[in-house]
Amino acid sequence: MEASRRDFLKLASVGGAAAAILGFDLQPAYAQLRALKIARANETRSTCPYCSVSCGVIIYTIGDRAKNVTPQVVHVEGDPDHPINRGTLCPKGASLEQDILNQRRIVKPQVRRPAGTAWEDISWDQAIAEIAEKVKKTRDDTFIETDAAGHRVNRCESIAFTGGCTDTNEFNYLVVKSMRALGVVHLENQART
């Protein structure tokens, strides 16, 4: 017998109505499924990286935290104890697990050299060293000690810094102090709704 889409919908409607009339409740089954999924998992509290709301999330991983064991993310949900979102997540936050487990996710620094056409992987130490070298060279080449009127300004207008929504207040405080020490005047933060 060939079942059409219409037959499937009729059967599903009849089955749903029968379950409702007989009082069959699926909530305990869903609760049991969730409990089994994260029973052995470790909880890690984090912050959703998408917008400036900074909702709290709980990331569940399986792995015994041994030295050579890579933990596997099995579930991500809103943190019910977090004062901002109280366990709720928007659609982007709810899809966070898919971003963590994405095979195309970049997990190491990459650089595309001038006139190059491909990205090359580099180490974290090399990336930090190259960034520091470029910041120092740019600041040294473009630092302005006095303006056109002869007033001392000590600024560097060729470097800018943009902060993110998941940065803590402490991190932002240190970044602003560091950038001001370099003479950077273009500071911005995307953490606004």
C-alpha positions in Angstrom: 0.0 0.0 0.0 1.3 3.4 -1.0 0.7 6.0 1.7 0.4 9.6 0.7 1.2 12.6 2.7 -2.5 13.2 3.3 -2.8 9.6 4.7 0.1 10.2 7.0 -1.4 13.5 8.3 -4.7 11.8 8.9 -3.1 8.9 10.8 -1.0 11.3 12.9 -4.0 13.4 13.8 -6.0 10.4 14.8 -3.1 9.1 16.9 -2.6 12.5 18.6 -6.3 12.8 19.4 -6.4 9.2 20.8 -3.3 10.0 22.9 -4.9 13.2 24.2 -8.2 11.5 25.0 -6.6 8.5 26.7 -4.4 10.9 28.7 -1.1 9.7 27.4 1.5 12.2 28.5 5.0 12.3 26.8 6.6 14.7 29.3 8.0 12.0 31.6 9.5 10.2 28.5 11.1 13.5 27.3 12.5 14.1 30.9 13.9 10.6 31.1 15.6 11.0 27.6 17.2 14.3 28.7 18.4 12.8 32.0 20.0 9.8 30.1 21.7 12.1 27.6 23.5 14.2 30.2 23.7 11.7 33.1 27.6 11.3 33.0 28.3 14.7 31.5 30.3 17.5 33.1 28.7 21.0 33.3 30.6 24.1 32.2 28.9 27.4 32.5 29.7 29.9 29.8 28.3 32.9 27.9 26.6 32.9 24.6 28.9 34.7 22.1 26.3 36.1 19.7 25.0 39.5 20.9 25.4 42.0 23.7 22.8 40.4 25.9 25.4 37.9 27.2 23.0 35.1 28.1 24.3 32.3 30.3 24.6 28.8 28.9 25.5 25.4 30.3 27.7 23.2 28.0 27.6 19.5 28.8 30.6 17.5 27.8 31.4 13.8 28.1 35.0 12.9 28.9 36.7 12.0 32.2 39.0 15.1 32.1 42.1 12.9 31.8 45.2 14.3 30.1 44.8 12.6 26.7 41.0 12.6 26.5 39.3 15.2 24.3 35.9 16.1 25.8 32.9 15.8 23.5 30.1 18.3 23.7 26.7 16.5 23.9 24.3 19.2 24.9 24.0 23.0 25.3 21.1 24.7 27.1 20.3 28.0 28.8 21.5 28.5 32.4 18.4 28.7 34.6 20.4 30.3 37.4 21.8 33.1 35.2 20.2 36.5 36.0 20.0 37.7 32.4 18.2 34.9 30.5 17.0 32.6 33.4 17.4 29.5 31.2 15.9 30.9 27.9 17.9 31.2 24.7 17.1 32.8 21.3 17.3 30.6 18.2 21.0 31.5 17.7 21.9 30.7 21.2 19.9 27.4 21.0 22.0 26.4 18.0 25.3 26.9 19.8 26.0 23.2 20.0 26.0 23.0 16.2 28.6 25.8 16.0 30.8 24.0 18.6 30.7 20.7 16.7 31.0 22.2 13.2 33.7 20.4 11.2 34.6 23.7 9.4 35.2 25.6 12.7 38.7 27.1 12.8 40.5 26.1 15.9 44.1 27.4 15.3 45.5 30.7 14.0 45.8 31.2 10.3 47.4 33.9 8.3 47.3 34.9 4.6 50.6 36.5 3.6 50.7 39.6 1.3 50.0 38.6 -2.3 49.1 35.1 -1.1 46.0 33.3 -2.1 45.8 30.6 0.6 45.6 30.7 4.4 48.4 28.9 6.3 48.2 27.5 9.8 50.6 29.0 12.3 51.2 28.4 16.0 49.7 30.5 18.8 53.2 31.7 19.8 54.0 32.8 16.2 50.6 34.6 15.9 51.1 36.5 19.1 54.7 37.4 18.1 53.6 38.7 14.7 50.7 40.7 16.1 53.0 42.3 18.7 55.6 43.1 16.0 53.0 44.7 13.7 51.5 46.8 16.6 54.9 48.0 17.6 55.9 48.9 14.1 52.6 50.7 13.4 52.7 52.7 16.6 56.3 53.7 16.1 55.7 54.8 12.5 52.5 56.7 13.1 52.7 58.0 16.7 51.7 61.7 17.0 53.4 63.6 19.8 52.0 67.1 19.0 49.1 68.4 17.0 49.2 71.2 14.4 49.0 73.9 17.1 51.9 72.4 19.0 49.9 70.9 21.8 51.2 67.6 23.2 48.6 64.9 22.3 50.6 61.6 22.4 48.2 59.6 20.3 48.2 56.8 17.8 45.3 57.2 15.3 46.3 54.3 13.0 45.3 51.5 15.5 41.8 50.8 16.7 40.3 48.3 19.1 36.9 46.7 19.0 35.7 44.7 22.0 33.2 41.9 22.0 29.9 41.3 23.9 31.2 38.4 25.9 34.2 40.3 27.3 34.0 40.8 31.1 34.2 44.2 32.7 37.7 43.2 34.1 38.9 42.3 30.7 37.5 45.5 29.1 39.2 47.6 31.9 42.6 46.0 31.2 42.1 46.4 27.4 41.2 50.1 27.7 44.2 50.7 30.0 46.5 48.9 27.6 45.2 50.7 24.5 45.4 54.1 26.2 49.0 53.3 27.2 49.7 52.8 23.5 48.0 56.1 22.7 45.1 54.5 20.9 42.1 56.8 20.7 39.8 54.7 18.6 38.1 52.3 21.1 34.8 50.8 20.5 32.7 47.9 21.9 30.0 46.0 20.1 28.2 45.2 23.4 25.1 47.3 22.8 21.6 46.2 22.1 
